[in-house]
Amino acid sequence: MTDRWREIWGLRSGYENLAALERAIQLDGFDNVGDAISVDDWRRYVLSMAERMKIQSGASVFEVGCGAGAFLIPLDELGTSIGGIDYSPSLIEVGRSLLPSARLETSDAIDLDVDEAYDHVFCHSVFQYLETHDVALRVLSRMTRKARKSVGILDVSDASLQEQSVSARRASGSTDYDTRYAGLSHLYIDRLWFTDAAAEFGYTAEFYDSDLQGHRNSPYRYSVVLVPASESLQPPNWHRTGKG
């Protein structure tokens, strides 16, 4: 993550008048112009991704880049054991107040501790803030080493739709896009990159088009779930968008 992104996320605060989950959603970056995500739609989205990762009550889950805990709150309600890290001390402080039983620490994704394993390790809307594909590969490697059952890289910026994504962001912004994002870059990743990386780490990759209602960037995002090559997460009747 670049220094400017670190500074921006380190200054996230406010929304104290909102209920816990709504506050976390806003603080975790879903308060942009054009976003209109309801709490119900968010909870439905999180639980659908949890089903795809086969997260069940009693499982242990760990989020890399957990922010204020928007993705973790519905999983806490599901009855999971929760851990997480985020670079932003202010967001971790909020996350601890909203999820007092969770183990949340301030740390960078590249420094993810792999000594303590969790059943499911994931990140949401994080990889686009990593500097390069090499950094992304190092983070992914550590996530696979920490996970017992599945790894989720959720809400990834699709390299095949980069031009359309940038055009849509320019069109929907209330301020000049080039001025607002000067010196701030997003990492766009091709699905084949995850297919190859998964194979390198002994995993297979299942891809899902983003279906977060009310999220302006959803049409240009996808999620990928990695499982050990000897296993399969895909239930027989689930639709998937394919590999590669």
Disulfide bonds with the S-S distance in Angstrom:
none
